[in-house]
Amino acid sequence: MDTLFLIPLIAGFLLDSLLGDPLWLPHPVRWFGNAISFMEKRFNQGRSRRLKGMLVALFLVPATFFLLFFLFRIIERWPIAFCILTSVGVFYGLANRSLITEALKVIRALNRQGPVAGRRQLSFIVGRDTSRLDDQQIRTAVLETLAENLSDGVIAPLFFYALGGVPLMLSYKMVNTLDSMVGYKNERFRAFGWFAARMDDIANFIPARITALLMVIVSFSPRGFLYIFRYGRKHSSPNAGYPEAVLAGILNCRLGGPNVYHGILVEKPYIGKNVRPLSNRDVYKTAILNFCVCLSFILMICLFNINLL
């Protein structure tokens, strides 16, 4: 058994489950964001913005990987230090606890202070305009966020850790951060961010489908499995539709539909057909599902690693 691979994986998961993402801790994703912001301000202007955006992405992602790769190769000489640093890296790469915490904050605000507070809290975790959402739309947005970010905030980082350790895991986080900052289809980012958006689509292609299958297995939901094929491809994203489709099947509800982004109405297809009121119980059930899917994938990685060795 490769203890230097498995112990950090389990320790990082436990740290994420206990601590989430405390604001007082330094976080590499914030450093990634600062680097991206610096590059974007410097190069997202004038001519050849598509080429500049591509070159920025092709610089930042490999630079992240090779910097961490050589750092960890040096630290490998001291197994205890390597194990500690790798555990911290896995902890930083995962976002399951913070995802669930932020989703539940929205529901608490909605319950205790009403729709205005719910909209304000929701605006911290979604890109859509929340200013006119009603209770049903707020809960829909929370459920969609839990499903989509289970893939790109939890399963995808674990997938890349399994393939290439912390260097590849955090390189994926750089790809994901690039997409979240410059991958918008608006006037400012359409040209500069197109390559980052495509990189993110490619990186999440397999993890999104693994996420959907794990959600089906954990929930024992035949309808969820059916919805993969019925609705998975109908989403505007090539990946987000799969976990959202499964969740709509598990909860027997309807997600998706048109939303306003940066002042523009974006028509999105509905996922699912049962137009029923969504409840707090649906959100709590989904939060438990997210945790179980995360734990299941970690166990699968551990078992595969043990059998391989």
N, C-alpha and C positions, 0 to 999 in steps of 0.2 A: 504494500500500500504506500502510495506517495503522500507521506504526511505533510510535506511542504506544499502540497497542492490542496489537500482536503481540510486540514486544520484551519488555514486562513479562510477557506470558503465557509465553513461552519461558524467560525468566530466572527467573520464579517457579517454574516446573516444575523447572528445573535446581537451584535452591536447595533445593526440597523433596527432590529425589532425592539430593542430597549431604548435607543436614543433618538432614532429618526434622523432629522437633519437640524441639529441645534444651530441657531444663528450665531452663537458665540464661537463656534468652531471654524477655523479656516477651511475652505472647501475648494478643491481643484476646479470644480465647475465654475466657480466665481472667477478664478484665474483664467480659465478658458474664455469666459465671457469678456473679461477685460482685454485679452489678446484679440478676440474677434472684433470688439468695438474699436480698438485702435486701428486694426487693418481696414475695417469698413470705412471709417472716417477718412482714412488716408487714400484709399484706392477706389471707393465707390463714387467716382466723379469723372467727368470728361468722357473721352471715347473708350471703346473696347471694354466696357464694363463686364460683359459676359466672360471675356478672357481673363480679366483681372480677378473676378470672383472665383473662377476655376483655379487659377494659380494660387490664390490665397488658401483655398480649401486643400489643394494638393501640397501646400507647404505645411499648414498647421497640423493636419492629421498625421502624416508620416513623422513630422518633428516630434509630436507627442509620443508616438510609438517608440521611436529610436532612442529618445531621451530616457524614457522609462525602462526600455529594454536594457540599455547599457548600465543604468543605475542599479537595476535588480541583479544583473550579472555580477556586478562588483560586490553587492551585499550578500550574494549567495555564499560567500566564503564564511559568513557568520550566520549559521542556520537560525538561531534564536532571533537575531535582529531581522533576518529575512522574513521569518514567520510573522513577526509583529507588524512589519511594514506592509507585507502582503495582506494581512488581515485588515489593516486600516484602509488599504486600497480597495478591497472588496466592500467594506463598509461605505466608503465614499461612492463607489460605483452603483450601489443599490439605492432605491428610493421607495421601497414598499411602505415602510412605516409612515414616512412623510406624506405619501400619496393618500393613504387611508386617513391620516390625521387631518389633512386639509379638507378632504371630502366631508368628514364628520363635523368640522368647524362650520361649514356652510349649512348643514342640516341643523346644527345647534342654533346658529344665528337666525335661521328661518323660523324655527320653533319658538324661540324666546323673544325675538324682536320683530319678526314679521318679514315680508318680502323685501323691503328696502335694505335691511341688514343682510338678508340672504344674498341679494344681488351684489352688494358691495363685497362680501366675502368670496363669492363665486368669481368675481372679476380678477382675483389674485391667481386663479388656477386655469382659466380658460381664455382663449383669444377672441371669442365672440363678444358682441356688445350685450351687456347684461342689464342695461338700464330699464328695459321694458318687459322683462321676463316675469311671468306669473309663477305661482308655486309649482305647477306641473312642469313648466319649462326649466325651472331651476333644478328640480330633481332629475329631469332628463339629462341636463348638462352634466350633473354630478356623476350619473351612471355611465355616460359616454366617456367621461374623463377617467373614471376608474378602469373601464375596459381598455381604452386605448393606451393609457400609461402603464397598465399591467404589462403590456407588450414591450413598449420602448423604454420604460423606466425600471423594469424588473427582469423579465425573461430575456430580453436582448442583452443586457449587460452580463447576465449569468451565462448565456450562450457563448459570448465572446471570451469570457473568462475560461470556460471549458476548452475553447480552441487555442487560446494564446496567453492565458494568465492575465495579471493586472495590466500589463502594457497594452494588450489588445482591448481589454475591457474599457480602460479609460480613453483609448483612442476612439472607441465607439462613442463614448460620452462627448468627445470633441465633435464628432460628426453630428450627433443629436443636438448639441448646443448650437452649432453652426446653423442647422435647419431651423431651430426655434428662434434664432435671432435675425437671420437674413433670408430665410426660405419662403418669404411671403410673395404672393402674386399681386403686388401693388406697384405703383409707379417707382417708388424708391428702390425696391429690392428685386423686381421682376428679372432684370438682366443680371445683376450682381449675384443674386442668390440662387439662380437656377441650378447650378452644378451642385451646390450644397444640398438642395432639396432632392436632387436625383441620387446623390450619395446616400442620403438618409433612407430613401425608398428602397434602394438595393440592400443596405445593411439590415433593414427591418423585414425584408421579404420572408426569410425562413422563420425568424423569431415570432412574427405575427401569427403564422400558421401553427407553430408549436403551441403558442398561447391558446389559440382557439381549441385545439385538440385537448390540451390539458384541462381547460375549462369544462369541456364535455365529459372527460373522464372523471374529474373530481365531483362534478354535479350529478353524474349519471342521467344526463338529459338527452333523450333521443331527439326532442324538438330542437335543442341547441345544435346537435349534429346536422340535422336537416337544414337548419337556417344558414349553416356555413355555405352550402351550395345554392341556397335560394337567394340570400341577401349579401353574401360576403363580397361579391364583386360590384355591388351597386353603389358603394360608398365612393366619394370623389377621391379618396386616398386609396392607393393600391394595397394598403396593409391594414389601416384602422378598421375597415369594414368587417374583418373576420372576427376579432374578439367582440366587437359591438353586436354583430349578428348572433353570435353564440349567446351573449348576455340577454338579448331580446328574446331568444328562444327559451332560455332557462327561466326567465321571469314571466314569460308569456305576455310581453308588452310591446309597445311600439316606441322606437327611438328614431333619431335622425330628424329630417325635415329642414325647411329653410331657416337660416339664421343671418343676422347682420354682423359683418366683419369690417371694421374700420369705415363704417358709414355706408357700406355696400351690401345689399341683400344678395345672399348667395343661396341659390336653390340647391338643396340636397335631397336625395330620395329618402323616403321613410324606410326604416328597417323594422320588420315585424308588422303585424296587422291587427293586434288586439289593442284597440284604443281604450285603455282603462286608466283610472287615476293611479298615479304612482305614489307610494307611501314611504315613510321613513324606514319601514321594515325592508323594503326593496334595497335601500342603500346599505343597511346593516348586513343584509344577506350577501350583497356584493362585496362588501369589505371583508367578510369572513372567507368568501370564495377567493378573493385576491391573495389572502394570506395562505390559504391551503394550496393554491396553484404554485405560489412561490416555493413553499416548503416541499411540494411534490417534485418540482424540477430540480431542486438542490439534492434531494434523495436520489433522483434518477442519475444525476451527474456523479454522485458518490458511488452508486452501484456500478455504473459503467466503468468508472475509473478502477474500482476494485477488481472487476471481472477482467478488464483489459490487462491488468498486471498479474 
